[in-house]
Amino acid sequence: MDDGATIGWIGAIVGSLAGLAGAVFGCRASLKSARNDAQRQFLWTLIAVSTVLLVVFGVAIWLTALGVWPRWVYWLAMGLWFVGLGPAIVWGNRRLGLLAGPGQGGNGATASR
């Protein structure tokens, strides 16, 4: 186990599995805390879209790590993922608040996509 690359690969695999476990835990917690069917439906849509994007992101990262794709693909994927992540979280939280309805943390306004 003196090989630094081996330790790096172990970290990549363990890190990927830990990230997946965290995502599953977070999705379950979000669905459990949903206040109504509208929020649950929105969360399922968000989970489905996020899963597709995460698979595309993961494939780009792994294929770059394996040397199949050039290094710039890694940086492009990371940049797009993290630049888009912040606004997506803000938008999702606002939409969930709108879907909560009056008296439940939302303002009761009609949520728009």
Summary of the structure (lengths in Angstrom):
residues: 113
radius of gyration: 18.1
end to end distance: 51.2
largest distance: 59.8
contacts: 247
relative contact order: 0.09
helix: 79%
strand: 2%
